């Protein structure tokens, strides 16, 4: 296997440890570890550049950013993001109860708090509503009956 010496750390490393520069049809002079350290130090010294680059990427990639945010939220809730993403794509981003596509936030994963089984995708209002009624069909039926009597 071919090797190369890093111009920064002077260590001999495998070519896989260097970025390939297609314009020059060769490998970069710095190994990936040294390049990451250099880039990290550069953006730490000029934080406005890092924020500007991040904000530009976010504005140019809103759908990808939304997907990253969705998956992160599901992961922090202890929900498998791959399974939740399947549900999300199958429902075309619409709430299972009211049918709207939320504009400001992603859909919440509605799941059974006892078994952890995913029941569907709900907008924040519908998910909160179910929580207020303690996920009880009986209480929801009583609420429906109440609304029908006061019309």
MIVEXSE-835492 format. One record per atom (N, C-alpha, C, O): residue in three letters; atom name; x, y, z. Coordinates in pm, whole numbers, plus 50000, padded with zeros to 5 digits. Layout:
BEGIN
 residuo atomo    px    py    pz
     ALA    CA     X     Y     Z
...
//
This chain:
BEGIN
 residuo atomo    px    py    pz
     UNK     N 50085 49881 50000
     UNK    CA 50000 50000 50000
     UNK     C 50090 50124 50000
     UNK     O 50190 50131 50071
     UNK     N 50051 50222 49919
     UNK    CA 50131 50343 49907
     UNK     C 50115 50431 50030
     UNK     O 50011 50433 50096
     UNK     N 50222 50505 50057
     UNK    CA 50221 50597 50172
     UNK     C 50269 50735 50127
     UNK     O 50318 50753 50016
     UNK     N 50252 50830 50217
     UNK    CA 50293 50967 50192
     UNK     C 50325 51030 50327
     UNK     O 50268 50992 50429
     UNK     N 50417 51126 50328
     UNK    CA 50453 51196 50451
     UNK     C 50371 51325 50458
     UNK     O 50366 51403 50363
     UNK     N 50308 51346 50573
     UNK    CA 50229 51468 50595
     UNK     C 50323 51587 50611
     UNK     O 50422 51578 50684
     UNK     N 50293 51697 50544
     UNK    CA 50376 51817 50551
     UNK     C 50365 51887 50686
     UNK     O 50449 51972 50718
     UNK     N 50265 51855 50766
     UNK    CA 50245 51921 50894
     UNK     C 50307 51840 51009
     UNK     O 50391 51890 51083
     UNK     N 50263 51714 51022
     UNK    CA 50310 51633 51136
     UNK     C 50432 51549 51102
     UNK     O 50492 51487 51191
     UNK     N 50470 51546 50975
     UNK    CA 50587 51471 50928
     UNK     C 50579 51321 50954
     UNK     O 50681 51253 50961
     UNK     N 50457 51270 50967
     UNK    CA 50438 51126 50985
     UNK     C 50409 51062 50850
     UNK     O 50341 51120 50766
     UNK     N 50462 50942 50832
     UNK    CA 50431 50867 50710
     UNK     C 50300 50793 50733
     UNK     O 50286 50718 50830
     UNK     N 50204 50816 50643
     UNK    CA 50071 50758 50659
     UNK     C 50025 50699 50527
     UNK     O 50080 50729 50421
     UNK     N 49922 50614 50535
     UNK    CA 49863 50555 50415
     UNK     C 49792 50664 50336
     UNK     O 49746 50764 50392
     UNK     N 49782 50644 50205
     UNK    CA 49718 50744 50119
     UNK     C 49571 50767 50157
     UNK     O 49516 50874 50134
     UNK     N 49510 50666 50214
     UNK    CA 49370 50680 50255
     UNK     C 49354 50786 50366
     UNK     O 49245 50838 50388
     UNK     N 49462 50819 50433
     UNK    CA 49461 50920 50539
     UNK     C 49476 51062 50485
     UNK     O 49483 51157 50563
     UNK     N 49480 51077 50353
     UNK    CA 49492 51208 50288
     UNK     C 49372 51229 50196
     UNK     O 49319 51135 50139
     UNK     N 49329 51355 50184
     UNK    CA 49223 51388 50089
     UNK     C 49278 51384 49948
     UNK     O 49392 51425 49925
     UNK     N 49198 51333 49853
     UNK    CA 49238 51333 49713
     UNK     C 49195 51464 49651
     UNK     O 49078 51502 49662
     UNK     N 49286 51534 49585
     UNK    CA 49258 51662 49520
     UNK     C 49244 51634 49371
     UNK     O 49342 51616 49300
     UNK     N 49118 51631 49324
     UNK    CA 49092 51590 49186
     UNK     C 49146 51690 49084
     UNK     O 49185 51651 48974
     UNK     N 49149 51820 49119
     UNK    CA 49202 51920 49025
     UNK     C 49348 51892 48992
     UNK     O 49392 51905 48878
     UNK     N 49423 51853 49095
     UNK    CA 49567 51828 49077
     UNK     C 49596 51681 49051
     UNK     O 49710 51644 49021
     UNK     N 49493 51597 49062
     UNK    CA 49507 51452 49044
     UNK     C 49616 51395 49134
     UNK     O 49698 51313 49092
     UNK     N 49613 51440 49260
     UNK    CA 49711 51393 49359
     UNK     C 49648 51404 49498
     UNK     O 49534 51446 49512
     UNK     N 49724 51367 49596
     UNK    CA 49674 51374 49734
     UNK     C 49721 51503 49800
     UNK     O 49827 51556 49767
     UNK     N 49644 51552 49894
     UNK    CA 49676 51675 49966
     UNK     C 49805 51657 50045
     UNK     O 49843 51545 50078
     UNK     N 49870 51767 50075
     UNK    CA 49996 51763 50150
     UNK     C 49976 51736 50298
     UNK     O 50063 51676 50362
     UNK     N 49862 51779 50353
     UNK    CA 49832 51756 50495
     UNK     C 49744 51632 50507
     UNK     O 49656 51609 50425
     UNK     N 49768 51552 50610
     UNK    CA 49680 51439 50636
     UNK     C 49544 51492 50684
     UNK     O 49533 51609 50720
     UNK     N 49443 51406 50685
     UNK    CA 49308 51447 50723
     UNK     C 49303 51499 50867
     UNK     O 49231 51595 50896
     UNK     N 49378 51437 50956
     UNK    CA 49379 51480 51097
     UNK     C 49437 51621 51108
     UNK     O 49379 51706 51175
     UNK     N 49550 51647 51043
     UNK    CA 49612 51779 51049
     UNK     C 49525 51885 50981
     UNK     O 49517 51998 51027
     UNK     N 49459 51847 50869
     UNK    CA 49371 51942 50801
     UNK     C 49254 51980 50890
     UNK     O 49216 52097 50897
     UNK     N 49195 51880 50960
     UNK    CA 49084 51910 51049
     UNK     C 49129 52002 51163
     UNK     O 49057 52095 51199
     UNK     N 49246 51976 51218
     UNK    CA 49298 52062 51325
     UNK     C 49323 52204 51274
     UNK     O 49292 52301 51342
     UNK     N 49380 52214 51153
     UNK    CA 49405 52345 51094
     UNK     C 49274 52420 51069
     UNK     O 49262 52538 51103
     UNK     N 49175 52351 51011
     UNK    CA 49046 52414 50984
     UNK     C 48976 52455 51113
     UNK     O 48917 52563 51121
     UNK     N 48982 52370 51213
     UNK    CA 48919 52400 51342
     UNK     C 48980 52525 51404
     UNK     O 48909 52611 51455
     UNK     N 49113 52535 51399
     UNK    CA 49182 52653 51455
     UNK     C 49147 52778 51374
     UNK     O 49128 52885 51432
     UNK     N 49139 52764 51241
     UNK    CA 49107 52879 51156
     UNK     C 48967 52932 51188
     UNK     O 48950 53053 51205
     UNK     N 48867 52843 51195
     UNK    CA 48731 52888 51221
     UNK     C 48711 52931 51366
     UNK     O 48622 53010 51396
     UNK     N 48794 52880 51457
     UNK    CA 48788 52927 51597
     UNK     C 48839 53070 51606
     UNK     O 48790 53149 51687
     UNK     N 48936 53104 51524
     UNK    CA 48990 53240 51526
     UNK     C 48900 53339 51452
     UNK     O 48909 53460 51473
     UNK     N 48813 53287 51366
     UNK    CA 48721 53373 51288
     UNK     C 48581 53312 51292
     UNK     O 48532 53261 51191
     UNK     N 48516 53317 51410
     UNK    CA 48387 53249 51424
     UNK     C 48279 53300 51329
     UNK     O 48188 53225 51292
     UNK     N 48288 53427 51290
     UNK    CA 48186 53481 51199
     UNK     C 48188 53409 51064
     UNK     O 48083 53398 51000
     UNK     N 48305 53361 51021
     UNK    CA 48314 53288 50894
     UNK     C 48244 53153 50904
     UNK     O 48173 53111 50813
     UNK     N 48264 53086 51017
     UNK    CA 48199 52957 51038
     UNK     C 48048 52972 51042
     UNK     O 47976 52893 50981
     UNK     N 47998 53073 51115
     UNK    CA 47854 53097 51123
     UNK     C 47797 53135 50987
     UNK     O 47690 53088 50949
     UNK     N 47870 53219 50915
     UNK    CA 47823 53261 50783
     UNK     C 47814 53142 50689
     UNK     O 47718 53127 50614
     UNK     N 47915 53057 50694
     UNK    CA 47915 52937 50608
     UNK     C 47800 52844 50645
     UNK     O 47733 52789 50557
     UNK     N 47778 52827 50775
     UNK    CA 47669 52741 50822
     UNK     C 47534 52799 50781
     UNK     O 47448 52726 50731
     UNK     N 47516 52928 50802
     UNK    CA 47389 52992 50766
     UNK     C 47364 52987 50615
     UNK     O 47250 52969 50572
     UNK     N 47468 53003 50537
     UNK    CA 47454 52995 50392
     UNK     C 47411 52854 50351
     UNK     O 47323 52837 50267
     UNK     N 47474 52753 50412
     UNK    CA 47438 52615 50381
     UNK     C 47292 52589 50419
     UNK     O 47218 52527 50343
     UNK     N 47251 52637 50538
     UNK    CA 47113 52616 50583
     UNK     C 47014 52679 50486
     UNK     O 46912 52618 50454
     UNK     N 47042 52800 50438
     UNK    CA 46949 52866 50347
     UNK     C 46949 52801 50209
     UNK     O 46847 52805 50139
     UNK     N 47060 52741 50169
     UNK    CA 47067 52673 50039
     UNK     C 47014 52531 50042
     UNK     O 46985 52473 49937
     UNK     N 47001 52472 50162
     UNK    CA 46959 52333 50176
     UNK     C 46848 52318 50280
     UNK     O 46865 52240 50375
     UNK     N 46735 52389 50267
     UNK    CA 46633 52385 50372
     UNK     C 46571 52247 50394
     UNK     O 46541 52211 50508
     UNK     N 46553 52168 50287
     UNK    CA 46494 52036 50304
     UNK     C 46589 51942 50376
     UNK     O 46547 51865 50463
     UNK     N 46716 51948 50341
     UNK    CA 46814 51862 50407
     UNK     C 46831 51903 50554
     UNK     O 46844 51818 50642
     UNK     N 46830 52034 50580
     UNK    CA 46841 52085 50717
     UNK     C 46721 52037 50800
     UNK     O 46738 51997 50915
     UNK     N 46600 52042 50741
     UNK    CA 46480 51996 50811
     UNK     C 46491 51848 50844
     UNK     O 46450 51805 50952
     UNK     N 46545 51768 50751
     UNK    CA 46561 51625 50775
     UNK     C 46661 51600 50888
     UNK     O 46637 51515 50973
     UNK     N 46771 51673 50888
     UNK    CA 46870 51660 50995
     UNK     C 46807 51693 51129
     UNK     O 46827 51621 51227
     UNK     N 46730 51803 51134
     UNK    CA 46663 51844 51259
     UNK     C 46563 51739 51306
     UNK     O 46558 51706 51424
     UNK     N 46483 51686 51211
     UNK    CA 46384 51582 51245
     UNK     C 46454 51463 51308
     UNK     O 46416 51417 51416
     UNK     N 46556 51413 51241
     UNK    CA 46626 51293 51289
     UNK     C 46691 51317 51425
     UNK     O 46691 51229 51512
     UNK     N 46746 51437 51444
     UNK    CA 46808 51471 51573
     UNK     C 46702 51470 51683
     UNK     O 46724 51415 51791
     UNK     N 46587 51533 51656
     UNK    CA 46480 51537 51757
     UNK     C 46432 51397 51793
     UNK     O 46412 51367 51911
     UNK     N 46414 51312 51693
     UNK    CA 46368 51176 51720
     UNK     C 46471 51099 51801
     UNK     O 46437 51025 51894
     UNK     N 46597 51117 51765
     UNK    CA 46703 51047 51836
     UNK     C 46707 51088 51984
     UNK     O 46724 51003 52071
     UNK     N 46690 51219 52011
     UNK    CA 46692 51266 52150
     UNK     C 46570 51218 52227
     UNK     O 46574 51213 52350
     UNK     N 46461 51184 52157
     UNK    CA 46342 51131 52222
     UNK     C 46351 50980 52240
     UNK     O 46259 50918 52294
     UNK     N 46461 50920 52195
     UNK    CA 46479 50776 52210
     UNK     C 46405 50696 52104
     UNK     O 46378 50577 52123
     UNK     N 46373 50760 51992
     UNK    CA 46299 50694 51885
     UNK     C 46396 50668 51770
     UNK     O 46476 50755 51734
     UNK     N 46389 50548 51714
     UNK    CA 46478 50511 51604
     UNK     C 46451 50605 51486
     UNK     O 46341 50602 51431
     UNK     N 46548 50688 51446
     UNK    CA 46524 50786 51340
     UNK     C 46495 50722 51205
     UNK     O 46425 50782 51123
     UNK     N 46548 50603 51178
     UNK    CA 46522 50538 51049
     UNK     C 46375 50497 51038
     UNK     O 46313 50517 50934
     UNK     N 46321 50440 51145
     UNK    CA 46181 50399 51146
     UNK     C 46091 50522 51139
     UNK     O 45994 50525 51063
     UNK     N 46123 50624 51217
     UNK    CA 46043 50747 51218
     UNK     C 46047 50814 51081
     UNK     O 45945 50867 51036
     UNK     N 46162 50814 51015
     UNK    CA 46173 50875 50882
     UNK     C 46087 50801 50780
     UNK     O 46029 50863 50691
     UNK     N 46079 50667 50793
     UNK    CA 45991 50588 50705
     UNK     C 45845 50633 50721
     UNK     O 45775 50654 50623
     UNK     N 45801 50646 50847
     UNK    CA 45665 50692 50874
     UNK     C 45644 50831 50814
     UNK     O 45543 50857 50750
     UNK     N 45741 50919 50836
     UNK    CA 45730 51057 50788
     UNK     C 45712 51060 50636
     UNK     O 45624 51130 50585
     UNK     N 45796 50986 50565
     UNK    CA 45790 50984 50418
     UNK     C 45658 50921 50370
     UNK     O 45600 50967 50273
     UNK     N 45613 50816 50439
     UNK    CA 45487 50749 50401
     UNK     C 45367 50842 50418
     UNK     O 45269 50831 50344
     UNK     N 45374 50933 50514
     UNK    CA 45262 51025 50540
     UNK     C 45279 51158 50470
     UNK     O 45198 51249 50488
     UNK     N 45384 51172 50389
     UNK    CA 45410 51293 50311
     UNK     C 45415 51418 50400
     UNK     O 45378 51527 50356
     UNK     N 45460 51403 50525
     UNK    CA 45475 51518 50614
     UNK     C 45344 51571 50669
     UNK     O 45341 51681 50726
     UNK     N 45233 51496 50654
     UNK    CA 45102 51541 50701
     UNK     C 45067 51479 50836
     UNK     O 45103 51365 50865
     UNK     N 44997 51556 50917
     UNK    CA 44949 51508 51047
     UNK     C 44843 51400 51024
     UNK     O 44756 51417 50939
     UNK     N 44850 51291 51099
     UNK    CA 44753 51181 51085
     UNK     C 44614 51218 51133
     UNK     O 44517 51152 51095
     UNK     N 44601 51320 51215
     UNK    CA 44469 51358 51267
     UNK     C 44407 51469 51183
     UNK     O 44298 51452 51128
     UNK     N 44474 51583 51172
     UNK    CA 44413 51699 51103
     UNK     C 44455 51712 50958
     UNK     O 44392 51786 50882
     UNK     N 44559 51642 50916
     UNK    CA 44601 51643 50776
     UNK     C 44684 51761 50731
     UNK     O 44716 51771 50613
     UNK     N 44721 51852 50824
     UNK    CA 44801 51967 50781
     UNK     C 44949 51930 50774
     UNK     O 44995 51835 50837
     UNK     N 45022 52008 50696
     UNK    CA 45167 51996 50691
     UNK     C 45221 52112 50773
     UNK     O 45207 52227 50732
     UNK     N 45282 52086 50889
     UNK    CA 45331 52196 50973
     UNK     C 45435 52280 50899
     UNK     O 45523 52227 50831
     UNK     N 45424 52411 50915
     UNK    CA 45519 52499 50847
     UNK     C 45637 52536 50935
     UNK     O 45748 52558 50886
     UNK     N 45614 52543 51066
     UNK    CA 45720 52591 51153
     UNK     C 45800 52479 51219
     UNK     O 45917 52499 51252
     UNK     N 45742 52364 51240
     UNK    CA 45811 52254 51308
     UNK     C 45785 52124 51235
     UNK     O 45694 52113 51152
     UNK     N 45866 52026 51266
     UNK    CA 45845 51894 51211
     UNK     C 45731 51826 51284
     UNK     O 45687 51873 51389
     UNK     N 45684 51718 51229
     UNK    CA 45581 51639 51297
     UNK     C 45640 51569 51418
     UNK     O 45758 51533 51419
     UNK     N 45557 51550 51519
     UNK    CA 45597 51473 51637
     UNK     C 45564 51327 51612
     UNK     O 45466 51295 51545
     UNK     N 45646 51239 51665
     UNK    CA 45618 51096 51657
     UNK     C 45526 51063 51773
     UNK     O 45563 51078 51889
     UNK     N 45404 51018 51740
     UNK    CA 45310 50976 51844
     UNK     C 45341 50830 51874
     UNK     O 45341 50745 51784
     UNK     N 45366 50802 52000
     UNK    CA 45401 50665 52038
     UNK     C 45336 50630 52171
     UNK     O 45305 50717 52252
     UNK     N 45316 50501 52190
     UNK    CA 45260 50451 52316
     UNK     C 45368 50464 52423
     UNK     O 45479 50413 52406
     UNK     N 45335 50530 52532
     UNK    CA 45434 50552 52637
     UNK     C 45461 50426 52718
     UNK     O 45560 50417 52790
     UNK     N 45372 50327 52706
     UNK    CA 45393 50201 52776
     UNK     C 45482 50107 52696
     UNK     O 45583 50057 52746
     UNK     N 45445 50084 52567
     UNK    CA 45520 49989 52486
     UNK     C 45629 50054 52402
     UNK     O 45723 49987 52360
     UNK     N 45618 50186 52378
     UNK    CA 45715 50255 52293
     UNK     C 45684 50241 52145
     UNK     O 45757 50295 52062
     UNK     N 45576 50169 52110
     UNK    CA 45540 50147 51970
     UNK     C 45493 50277 51905
     UNK     O 45415 50352 51963
     UNK     N 45543 50303 51784
     UNK    CA 45504 50424 51711
     UNK     C 45363 50405 51657
     UNK     O 45332 50304 51593
     UNK     N 45276 50505 51685
     UNK    CA 45138 50500 51637
     UNK     C 45119 50584 51511
     UNK     O 45034 50552 51428
     UNK     N 45198 50689 51495
     UNK    CA 45183 50775 51378
     UNK     C 45259 50905 51394
     UNK     O 45341 50920 51484
     UNK     N 45230 50999 51304
     UNK    CA 45292 51131 51305
     UNK     C 45183 51235 51325
     UNK     O 45081 51234 51256
     UNK     N 45205 51325 51420
     UNK    CA 45107 51428 51453
     UNK     C 45172 51565 51457
     UNK     O 45289 51579 51491
     UNK     N 45091 51668 51422
     UNK    CA 45139 51804 51440
     UNK     C 45142 51833 51590
     UNK     O 45084 51759 51669
     UNK     N 45210 51939 51627
     UNK    CA 45226 51972 51768
     UNK     C 45090 51989 51838
     UNK     O 45073 51943 51951
     UNK     N 44994 52055 51772
     UNK    CA 44863 52079 51834
     UNK     C 44790 51949 51863
     UNK     O 44739 51929 51973
     UNK     N 44785 51861 51764
     UNK    CA 44714 51734 51784
     UNK     C 44784 51646 51886
     UNK     O 44719 51581 51968
     UNK     N 44917 51643 51883
     UNK    CA 44992 51561 51979
     UNK     C 44971 51614 52121
     UNK     O 44953 51536 52214
     UNK     N 44973 51746 52137
     UNK    CA 44950 51805 52268
     UNK     C 44808 51777 52315
     UNK     O 44785 51749 52433
     UNK     N 44713 51786 52221
     UNK    CA 44573 51757 52255
     UNK     C 44555 51616 52308
     UNK     O 44488 51595 52408
     UNK     N 44616 51519 52240
     UNK    CA 44606 51381 52289
     UNK     C 44666 51368 52428
     UNK     O 44612 51299 52514
     UNK     N 44778 51436 52448
     UNK    CA 44842 51432 52580
     UNK     C 44754 51492 52687
     UNK     O 44748 51441 52799
     UNK     N 44685 51601 52655
     UNK    CA 44595 51665 52752
     UNK     C 44480 51574 52789
     UNK     O 44429 51579 52901
     UNK     N 44438 51490 52695
     UNK    CA 44331 51394 52722
     UNK     C 44386 51260 52770
     UNK     O 44315 51160 52771
     UNK     N 44513 51260 52809
     UNK    CA 44580 51143 52867
     UNK     C 44576 51020 52775
     UNK     O 44574 50906 52822
     UNK     N 44574 51044 52645
     UNK    CA 44569 50936 52544
     UNK     C 44453 50840 52569
     UNK     O 44461 50722 52534
     UNK     N 44345 50889 52629
     UNK    CA 44231 50805 52665
     UNK     C 44117 50821 52565
     UNK     O 44061 50930 52552
     UNK     N 44081 50714 52494
     UNK    CA 43967 50721 52402
     UNK     C 43836 50755 52477
     UNK     O 43750 50824 52422
     UNK     N 43823 50708 52600
     UNK    CA 43702 50735 52677
     UNK     C 43688 50886 52705
     UNK     O 43580 50942 52688
     UNK     N 43796 50949 52747
     UNK    CA 43791 51093 52776
     UNK     C 43767 51171 52647
     UNK     O 43693 51269 52647
     UNK     N 43829 51128 52537
     UNK    CA 43807 51194 52408
     UNK     C 43660 51182 52365
     UNK     O 43603 51277 52313
     UNK     N 43599 51064 52387
     UNK    CA 43456 51047 52354
     UNK     C 43370 51140 52438
     UNK     O 43274 51199 52388
     UNK     N 43404 51155 52566
     UNK    CA 43330 51247 52652
     UNK     C 43345 51391 52602
     UNK     O 43249 51468 52604
     UNK     N 43464 51427 52556
     UNK    CA 43487 51561 52503
     UNK     C 43406 51584 52376
     UNK     O 43349 51692 52357
     UNK     N 43398 51483 52289
     UNK    CA 43319 51493 52167
     UNK     C 43171 51510 52201
     UNK     O 43101 51594 52143
     UNK     N 43124 51429 52297
     UNK    CA 42984 51439 52340
     UNK     C 42956 51579 52394
     UNK     O 42852 51638 52364
     UNK     N 43047 51630 52473
     UNK    CA 43032 51764 52530
     UNK     C 43021 51870 52419
     UNK     O 42933 51955 52422
     UNK     N 43114 51863 52322
     UNK    CA 43113 51960 52213
     UNK     C 42984 51952 52131
     UNK     O 42933 52054 52085
     UNK     N 42932 51830 52114
     UNK    CA 42807 51813 52038
     UNK     C 42687 51870 52113
     UNK     O 42591 51911 52048
     UNK     N 42689 51873 52245
     UNK    CA 42574 51923 52323
     UNK     C 42574 52074 52333
     UNK     O 42468 52134 52353
     UNK     N 42688 52138 52321
     UNK    CA 42692 52284 52339
     UNK     C 42689 52360 52207
     UNK     O 42709 52481 52206
     UNK     N 42665 52294 52099
     UNK    CA 42661 52362 51968
     UNK     C 42538 52445 51953
     UNK     O 42519 52508 51849
//
